[in-house]
Amino acid sequence: MDRWTETKLFVQAAELGSLSKAAESLSLSTSSASRYLASLEARLGARLIERSTRRIALTEMGNAYLERCRAILADMADADAMVTAAASRPSGTLRVTASLTSCQRFIVPLLPAYHRLYPEVRFVIEAANRYPDVLDSGMDLAIRTREFEKDSSIVVRRLATSRRPITAAPSYLAEAGRPRKPADLLHHRLLLYTLATRPNELVLTSRQGQSETLQVCGFLESNDTQTLRTAALAGLGLLLQPTFAIQDDLDAGLLVPVLPNWSLPPLTINAAYPSRKHVSAKVQTFMDFLVDHFERGRPSRNWA
């Protein structure tokens, strides 16, 4: 028999003075309640309640047992209330992982406004230019630039898409010349991101739908967007990075588009978190905050 139901039934019967009323309060039939009580007494090897046709009375052992059971049920109710409150009110530590660029662009700028709404949430942000396992690393939320997760228990929510233009500093183009067609890229210094799906393969599509695939070798390769961006600004080569990482440089003219009639496959920006069931309030509210930011944000529309 279910020990938890046995305990609750015993306490209810003692407090209500009636086994039938106790059964009704727990949505049990009177016969089921009798079996639960008999099972409890049999397991303990002691008589707890004296029954009569009109009322019930606790034995001496029953009175002593009642006080301990009340304390246990009260502690359990407190524990349930604590978990329920934590699940419904954002609080505690939210652990987020993303690339350094994503932390700078997407996460940190949102924290002041989020903190004003949910001051009880603290943050641990792991800036990692890799894809740590969300479950094994203990992260609550990860910002990704890939379409899917290998683990089916991970939920992936799309936030935005970003173009991946080919750009360069004006100083580089003055030195090396401007590419006129995709094949010209083979004769230029390329700054490649090693964590791309296929970093040494460029698939370019024209506005007319023509496609060309190039096998390339990088002059400089790195797993960090900011390292490649700095190299491009210094005039070291052609950069192939998403618009969100270089929008300010494009606006300022520090980087300029190359081969504007050709494009690389766009990059998808996703949020990944464990399981749709029982998502904590801190994860849910921050996810909603992220989604709202991208839906309302003019920059994300420009990236696409």
N, C-alpha and C positions, 0 to 999 in steps of 0.2 A: 504493500500500500504506500501511498505518497505521504511521507513523514510530515511534509510542510502542511498538507491539508489536515492531517491528523492533529497537528499542533493548533492550527487556527480553529478547527472545529471544537477542540477541548476548551480553549479560551472563550469562544463565543457561547458555548453551552453553559459554562460556569457563570459568565456575566449576564446572560439572558435568563438563566434558570430553567431553560427548556431545550431539549435536544432537537425538537421539531423546529423551533424558532431559529436555532443555530444552523440547522440544515437549510432552512429557507434563506437565511442571510448569505449562505455560500452557494446557493443555487444547486443544492443536493436534495435528493429524495430522503425521506426519514429512514428508509431501510439502508441506504448507502451510508448515512451518517452513523447509524448503529454499527455497521461493519467497520467504519473508520475508527470509532471509539473502541470497539472490541479489539481491533488490531493493535491500537496504541497500548492498551492495558496488557495485552498478551506479550507484546515486545518488551515492555517494562517489567512484566511479572508482578504487577501491583494493581490493586483496585483503586481507581481514582474518583469515580462517581458512583454514588448509590442512587439507583433508579426507583421510582415509584410511578404509579399511574398518573399522578397529578404534577409532581415536580421532581427535580433532581437535587442532590446534595453532595458536596465534595467530602471525601474522606480526609483524614489528617494528612495523608501522603498527597492527596489531590490538591489541598490548599498550598502545601509547600511547592509542589510542581507548578501550580498556577503562577506563582510570583516569578519563577525563573522563565516560564514561557512568555509572560507578559513583557519581561525585559528583552527577551530575544526578538519578539515581534516588533517592539518599539525600535530596537537597533536596526532591524531589517527595513522598517519603514523609513528611518532616517537615511539609511544607505540608498534606498530607492529614490527618495526625494533629492538627495545630493546629485545622483546621476541624472535624474530628469531635469533638474535645474541647469546642470552643466550642459546638457544636450540642447536646451532651449534658449539659454543665454550665452552669447559668445564670451568665453573667458579662457584663461590658460595660455599655453604656448603654441603658436602656430609655426610649424617648421616647413619652410619653403625652399625649394632648390630651383635654380635656373642658371643660365650662362651669365657671365659678368655683364654683357650688354643688355640682356633681358632684365637683370636686376636693376640696372641703371635706368632703363627705358620704361619698364612696365610696373615694377614692384615698388621701389622706393618712392617714386613720385606720388603714389596713392596712399602711402602710410599716414601722412598728416590728417587727411580727410577721414580715413577709416578710423584712426585713433580717436578722433573727436566723437564718433558715433559709438565706438566699442572700446572704451578705455581699459577694459579688463583683459584685453588680448595682448600678449607679448609675442615678439617675433624672434625666430632664429632663421637667418637666411644663409644658405650655403650656395655661394657663387661657384659653380663648377662647369667648366667647359667640357662636359661629358654627359652621359645619360645614366646617372645612378639609378638602381632599382628602387622604385618608390616604396615598396613594402619592406625590403631588406634594410634599407637605409633609414627607416623610421620617419620618412618625410610625409607630411600631410598633403602637400600639393607640389606639383612640378610644372614649370613652364617648358614646353617642348616645341621643337620645330620639326617634328616628324608626324606622319599621318596616324600611326597606330602604336599600341603597346603589345609586347609579346604575351603578357599576362592578361587573360580575359577578365580577371577580376578588377582590372584597372579601368576606370571610366575616363574617356577622352572627350573633352569639350572644346569645340573649335572657337577660337577668339577672333582671328583675323587672318588675312593673307597679305603677303608682301611681295612686290616685284623684286627681281634680282638683276638690276642693271649692271652693265659693264661700265666702269668709270675710271678716271685717271686724273691726276693733278695736271693743270695746264703746263707745268714745268716738264713733266714726263713727255707729254705730247709734243712739246717744242723740241725736245731732244730726240725722241724716237720716231716721231711722225704719228699720224692718226690712221688706225686700221680702217679700210674701206669695205672689206668683206670678211666673213668669218675665217676664211683660211689665213688671213693676215695675222690672226692671233698667234699662230704657230711661230711667228718671227718676233714676238714681243715678250717682255718679261711679265710673267703672270704671278699674282699673289693669291695662293690657293688655300682654302680652308679645309684642313685635313679631316674634319668631322662631317663633311658633306657625305651624302649617300655614295656617290662615286666622284671623288675629288679630282681625279685625273681624266674625267670624261665630261665634255661640254656638249650639251644638246641645245642647239639654238633654233628658234622658229621665227620666221619672218612674218610680217603683217599679212602677207599673202598666203601664209600657211606652208611655205617651203621649210623643210627641216634639214639641218646639217649637224653631224656628230663629229667632234674632234677629240682625238686622244692627245692630251697635253702633259707637259711637265712644268712644274712650278719653279720660278726663280727663287721665290720664298714661300715656304709652306708653314702654316701654324694652326694650332687648335684654338686660337683666340682671335676673335673678330677685331678687338681693339688693337692688337699687335699689327694685323694686316692693314687696318685703317691708317694707323700711324705711318706705316711704311709707304702707303699710297700717297698720303699727304706730303711725305718727304720726296716724292717723285721717283720712287723705286720701281713702279710698274703698274699694270692694270689690275684693278680690284673687282672682284665678283662677289659682292655682299648685298644682303637685302636692304631695301630702301630704308627700313626703320632704323638701321644701324648708321646710316650716313645722310639722313634727311637734312640735318643742319648744315653739313658740308656742301651738299648740293645747293641748298638755298643761298649759301654764302659764296658760291662759285669756287670753293676750294677744291671741289671735285666736279668734273663735267662728264656727261654721258658720252659713251663711245658706241658705235654701231646702234644708234637709237631705233633703227627699223628692225632690229633683231632682239629677241628676248630669251632668257633662260627660264626654265620652269619656275613658277612662283613658289614661294615658301609659305607653308601653313604654320600659324602660331596656335598652339593648343595648350590647354591646361589638363593635367592628368592627376587623378586622385583615386584612392582605393574605394571600390564598391559603392553603388548607389544606396544600399541599405544603411540606415542609421548614420548618415553623414552628420558630423558634429556641427554645431551652430557656427563655430569659428571658421570652419572650412566653407560651409554653405554661404555665409555672409561675405567672406572675402571673394569667393567665386562670383557671386552676384555683383560684387563691386567691380571685379575685373571685366565681366561681360558688359556691364553698364558703361564702363569707361571706354571700351572698344566700340560699342554701338553708338555712343554719342560723340566720340572723338573724331574731329576733323583729320588729325594726322593719320589715323588708321585708314581713312578713305583715300588719302593721298598715296599711301603705300601701295594700295591695290591698283 
